[in-house]
Amino acid sequence: MTRDPASSSSSGSSARTSRRALGVALLSGAAGAAIVLISAGQTWGQGETAGADAALPVAASGSAVSGVPSALALVGLASLVAVFAVRRTGRTVVASVLALSGAGAIGTAVLGATDTDALETNAAEAMGLTEAAVTSVSHSGWPWFSALGGLLLLCAGLLALSYGRHWPAMSGRYERGSRRTTPRRAAAPGDDRPEDIWRALDRGEDPT
């Protein structure tokens, strides 16, 4: 029976597309998580608060503004690895978690781009007060880098949802057939083992 060349070509093209999607998803997911985690340690906002004699500078990092993007990045990274440990419905669920992690990271980063609560908290701590006003507030571009990382995680999740069913999975099975136990050699009539000799002596027999 001859194989249809058109069908074979279509199958080969689909396999190549799936492999490319796998590579892009891995790169996108890993890079996205790294960008979000790096951005969390950078300064997102800064300003000044009035001190006793002069204005005191205050700043807030991404992790101080919100710890959600970093947490979602770690969830997304774990989901990216878990995609290859499950199959069928489990893979769809994990890929959905990966996509949602990216979407959540985008949303929280965008909201944190103009946040001043963390600056006010840091200003109050610097002044030893319960509340302190912050002026000359400015925001950096790091929240938008964090949002970019979330977008990359979202892309990885969408690729996993679209092509994940064709990706390979980790094998938890072992080749049991190769584990053959060597049959124990039957003892020859004159081949006495040391433990047999000691048992004979305990019984008062002559092992010779």
KOLVO-56850 format. One record per residue (C-alpha): x, y, z; residue number from 0. Coordinates in steps of 0.25 Angstrom, whole numbers. Layout:
<atoms>
(atom (X,Y,Z),NUM)
...
</atoms>
This chain:
<atoms>
(atom (0,0,0),0)
(atom (6,13,-4),1)
(atom (6,25,5),2)
(atom (0,38,0),3)
(atom (11,48,-2),4)
(atom (2,60,1),5)
(atom (-2,53,14),6)
(atom (13,50,18),7)
(atom (17,65,14),8)
(atom (5,70,23),9)
(atom (9,61,35),10)
(atom (24,66,34),11)
(atom (20,80,33),12)
(atom (11,79,46),13)
(atom (23,72,53),14)
(atom (32,83,50),15)
(atom (22,94,54),16)
(atom (20,86,67),17)
(atom (35,86,70),18)
(atom (37,101,67),19)
(atom (25,104,76),20)
(atom (32,95,87),21)
(atom (45,103,86),22)
(atom (38,117,86),23)
(atom (30,113,98),24)
(atom (42,108,106),25)
(atom (50,121,102),26)
(atom (38,130,104),27)
(atom (34,124,118),28)
(atom (48,124,124),29)
(atom (51,138,119),30)
(atom (38,143,124),31)
(atom (39,138,138),32)
(atom (54,143,138),33)
(atom (49,157,134),34)
(atom (38,158,144),35)
(atom (47,153,155),36)
(atom (58,163,152),37)
(atom (49,174,150),38)
(atom (43,172,164),39)
(atom (57,175,170),40)
(atom (58,189,163),41)
(atom (53,202,167),42)
(atom (38,205,162),43)
(atom (36,218,168),44)
(atom (43,229,176),45)
(atom (40,242,182),46)
(atom (42,252,194),47)
(atom (36,253,208),48)
(atom (38,266,216),49)
(atom (48,264,228),50)
(atom (51,272,240),51)
(atom (62,280,232),52)
(atom (61,276,218),53)
(atom (54,267,208),54)
(atom (57,252,209),55)
(atom (58,243,197),56)
(atom (49,231,197),57)
(atom (48,219,187),58)
(atom (40,206,186),59)
(atom (45,194,179),60)
(atom (35,185,171),61)
(atom (34,175,182),62)
(atom (30,186,191),63)
(atom (20,190,182),64)
(atom (14,176,180),65)
(atom (19,162,182),66)
(atom (9,156,173),67)
(atom (17,157,160),68)
(atom (29,150,166),69)
(atom (19,139,172),70)
(atom (12,137,158),71)
(atom (26,136,151),72)
(atom (30,125,160),73)
(atom (16,118,158),74)
(atom (18,120,143),75)
(atom (32,114,143),76)
(atom (27,102,151),77)
(atom (16,100,141),78)
(atom (25,101,129),79)
(atom (33,89,135),80)
(atom (20,82,139),81)
(atom (15,82,125),82)
(atom (24,71,121),83)
(atom (21,63,133),84)
(atom (6,61,130),85)
(atom (-2,57,118),86)
(atom (-16,59,112),87)
(atom (-25,67,122),88)
(atom (-14,69,132),89)
(atom (-6,76,121),90)
(atom (-17,85,117),91)
(atom (-19,89,132),92)
(atom (-5,92,134),93)
(atom (-4,100,121),94)
(atom (-16,108,126),95)
(atom (-9,111,139),96)
(atom (3,116,131),97)
(atom (-5,125,123),98)
(atom (-13,131,135),99)
(atom (0,133,142),100)
(atom (5,142,131),101)
(atom (-8,149,130),102)
(atom (-8,152,145),103)
(atom (7,157,144),104)
(atom (3,167,133),105)
(atom (-9,172,141),106)
(atom (-2,174,154),107)
(atom (10,180,148),108)
(atom (2,190,140),109)
(atom (-6,194,153),110)
(atom (7,195,161),111)
(atom (13,205,150),112)
(atom (6,217,156),113)
(atom (5,212,171),114)
(atom (9,221,182),115)
(atom (5,213,194),116)
(atom (19,207,196),117)
(atom (25,220,195),118)
(atom (16,226,206),119)
(atom (19,214,214),120)
(atom (34,215,213),121)
(atom (33,230,215),122)
(atom (25,228,228),123)
(atom (36,218,233),124)
(atom (47,227,230),125)
(atom (40,239,238),126)
(atom (36,229,249),127)
(atom (21,233,247),128)
(atom (9,226,244),129)
(atom (6,234,231),130)
(atom (15,243,222),131)
(atom (13,250,209),132)
(atom (21,248,197),133)
(atom (24,259,187),134)
(atom (32,259,174),135)
(atom (27,245,171),136)
(atom (33,238,158),137)
(atom (32,224,153),138)
(atom (42,216,145),139)
(atom (40,207,133),140)
(atom (42,194,141),141)
(atom (28,191,143),142)
(atom (26,191,128),143)
(atom (38,181,127),144)
(atom (31,173,137),145)
(atom (18,173,129),146)
(atom (26,169,117),147)
(atom (31,157,125),148)
(atom (17,154,128),149)
(atom (13,155,113),150)
(atom (24,145,110),151)
(atom (19,135,120),152)
(atom (5,137,114),153)
(atom (10,134,100),154)
(atom (17,121,106),155)
(atom (4,117,112),156)
(atom (-4,119,99),157)
(atom (6,111,91),158)
(atom (5,100,101),159)
(atom (-10,100,100),160)
(atom (-10,100,85),161)
(atom (2,90,82),162)
(atom (4,83,95),163)
(atom (-3,71,92),164)
(atom (8,68,81),165)
(atom (19,70,91),166)
(atom (27,59,97),167)
(atom (25,55,112),168)
(atom (34,51,123),169)
(atom (34,35,124),170)
(atom (31,30,138),171)
(atom (32,16,133),172)
(atom (44,7,134),173)
(atom (48,-4,125),174)
(atom (44,-16,134),175)
(atom (47,-26,123),176)
(atom (62,-23,124),177)
(atom (62,-26,139),178)
(atom (63,-41,139),179)
(atom (68,-47,151),180)
(atom (79,-57,150),181)
(atom (74,-71,155),182)
(atom (81,-76,167),183)
(atom (91,-87,164),184)
(atom (87,-100,170),185)
(atom (97,-105,180),186)
(atom (104,-117,176),187)
(atom (103,-129,185),188)
(atom (117,-127,190),189)
(atom (117,-112,191),190)
(atom (113,-109,205),191)
(atom (111,-94,209),192)
(atom (117,-89,222),193)
(atom (103,-86,228),194)
(atom (100,-101,226),195)
(atom (112,-106,232),196)
(atom (109,-97,245),197)
(atom (95,-103,246),198)
(atom (100,-117,245),199)
(atom (110,-114,256),200)
(atom (99,-108,265),201)
(atom (91,-121,263),202)
(atom (103,-129,267),203)
(atom (105,-135,253),204)
(atom (118,-137,246),205)
(atom (118,-128,234),206)
(atom (129,-136,227),207)
</atoms>
